[in-house]
Amino acid sequence: MSKVCQITGKKAMVGNNVSHSKRRTKRTFEPNLFDKKFFLSEENRWVELKVSAAGIRNISKKGLNEALKEAVVKGYIKSY
């Protein structure tokens, strides 16, 4: 599976490593991802998601069901 958060849609970005001599080489900035299980109480089952730290905060703020609905609307996941 790719390195993309299923709640926020965060993915790897490309940038530069800059040395003291200002020499630039390409690098990637990876999101802070976790494989985490959440209990979906409406359907009485566990859902396993690959979420970033920001995604976990988003779920705890809005609730799992609302966060999953928004992710489906934005196209980050197909269904849950």
ABEGO torsion letter per residue (X at the ends): XBBBBAAAGBBBBBBBBBBAAGBBBBBBBBBBBBBBBBBBAAAGBBBBBBBBAAAAAAAAAAEAAAAAAAAAAAGABABX
